[in-house]
C-alpha cells in the first residue's frame, strides 16, 4: 500500500528507494559502530578519539534522518529497525571489548573506506533515477570523506 506518493515514476522510485534504504542501513550501522568504539576506546589519544567518534555519530544520525525523510517524501517507507540493519549493513563489524585507540582509528578508517566506496557507487546510480537524491548523496559523501580524512590524520602508522 502506498500512502505517500512522490514525483518519480514507479521504476525511478523503486530504484531510488533501494539506494536510500541501503544508505539508511549503512548510516545507522555507522552510528552504532562509532558509539561502540566511543564507549570502548582506551589509550593515550583516548580523549581526542572519543570526542571525534561523537562527531561521527552525529553526522551519521543527521544524515540517516535526511535519507529516511527523502525516502518517505518519494513514497518509500524507510526501514531502520535493528534487525534490518543487522541483516543488511555492508559495513565491516567492529570488535567487542576494550580497544586500543590506534586499533579504533584503523577500524574506523576501514569502515569509512567501505562506506565511501559504497556511497560513490550510489551517487552514480542515483544520477540515473533522481537528481535530488544524488545531491543528498553528494553532500553525505563529502561529510564522510571529511571524517575519514580526520581519522586518517590520527593514524600513527
C-alpha positions in Angstrom: 0.0 0.0 0.0 1.4 3.4 -1.0 0.2 6.1 1.3 2.6 8.8 0.2 3.2 9.5 -3.5 6.2 11.4 -4.8 7.2 12.9 -8.1 9.0 9.9 -9.5 7.7 7.2 -11.8 7.4 3.8 -10.3 10.7 2.4 -11.6 12.6 5.5 -10.6 11.0 5.5 -7.2 11.8 1.8 -6.7 15.5 2.3 -7.8 16.0 5.4 -5.7 14.2 3.8 -2.8 16.5 0.9 -2.8 19.5 3.2 -2.8 18.1 5.3 0.0 17.3 2.2 2.1 20.7 0.7 1.7 22.3 4.0 2.7 20.0 4.3 5.7 21.0 0.9 6.9 24.7 1.7 6.5 24.4 5.1 8.3 22.5 3.6 11.2 25.2 0.9 11.5 27.9 3.6 11.3 26.3 5.4 14.2 26.2 2.1 16.2 29.8 1.2 15.3 31.1 4.6 16.2 29.2 4.6 19.6 30.6 1.1 20.3 34.1 2.4 19.6 33.4 5.6 21.6 32.5 3.6 24.7 35.4 1.1 24.5 38.4 3.1 23.3 41.4 3.5 25.6 45.0 4.7 25.2 47.0 7.9 25.1 44.8 9.5 22.5 41.6 8.5 24.3 40.0 11.9 24.6 40.7 13.1 21.0 39.4 9.8 19.5 36.5 9.6 22.0 35.3 13.1 21.0 35.9 12.6 17.3 33.7 9.4 17.4 30.9 11.5 18.8 31.2 13.7 15.7 30.9 10.6 13.5 27.7 9.6 15.4 26.2 13.0 15.0 27.0 13.0 11.3 25.6 9.5 10.7 22.4 10.2 12.7 21.8 13.5 11.0 22.2 12.1 7.5 20.3 8.9 8.4 17.3 11.2 9.2 17.7 13.1 6.0 18.0 9.9 3.9 14.9 8.4 5.6 12.9 11.5 5.1 13.9 11.7 1.5 12.7 8.1 1.0 9.4 9.0 2.7 9.0 12.1 0.5 9.3 9.8 -2.5 6.7 7.4 -1.1 9.1 4.7 0.0 8.7 3.6 3.6 12.2 3.7 5.3 13.1 0.7 7.5 15.5 1.4 10.3 14.7 -1.5 12.6 17.6 -3.2 14.4 17.0 -6.5 12.6 17.1 -4.8 9.2 20.3 -3.0 10.0 22.0 -6.2 11.3 20.9 -8.2 8.3 21.6 -5.7 5.6 24.6 -3.5 6.5 27.5 -3.6 4.2 30.0 -2.2 6.8 32.7 -4.2 8.5 31.9 -5.4 12.0 33.6 -3.8 15.0 35.2 -5.9 17.7 33.7 -6.2 21.2 35.5 -5.2 24.4 38.2 -2.6 25.1 40.1 -1.4 22.0 43.4 0.5 21.9 43.0 3.9 20.3 45.3 3.0 17.4 43.2 0.0 16.6 40.0 2.1 16.8 41.4 4.5 14.3 42.4 1.7 12.0 39.0 0.1 12.2 37.1 3.4 11.7 39.3 4.2 8.7 38.3 0.8 7.2 34.7 1.4 7.9 34.9 4.8 6.2 36.7 3.3 3.2 34.0 0.7 2.7 31.1 3.2 3.2 32.6 5.9 0.9 33.2 3.3 -1.8 29.5 2.3 -1.5 28.3 5.9 -1.5 30.3 6.8 -4.6 28.6 3.9 -6.5 25.2 5.0 -5.2 25.9 8.6 -6.3 26.3 7.3 -9.9 23.2 5.1 -9.6 21.1 7.9 -8.1 22.1 10.1 -11.1 20.1 7.8 -13.3 16.9 7.9 -11.3 16.7 11.1 -9.1 19.0 14.1 -9.1 17.7 15.4 -5.8 18.7 12.1 -4.1 22.0 12.3 -5.9 22.6 15.7 -4.4 21.9 14.4 -0.9 24.3 11.6 -1.5 27.0 14.1 -2.8 26.6 16.1 0.4 26.8 12.9 2.5 29.9 11.6 0.7 31.6 15.0 1.3 30.9 14.7 5.1 32.1 11.1 5.2 35.2 11.9 3.3 36.0 14.7 5.8 35.5 12.4 8.7 37.7 9.8 7.0 40.5 12.3 6.4 40.4 13.3 10.1 40.7 9.8 11.3 43.5 9.0 8.8 45.3 12.1 10.1 45.1 10.4 13.6 46.7 7.2 12.3 50.2 6.8 13.8 51.3 4.2 11.2 
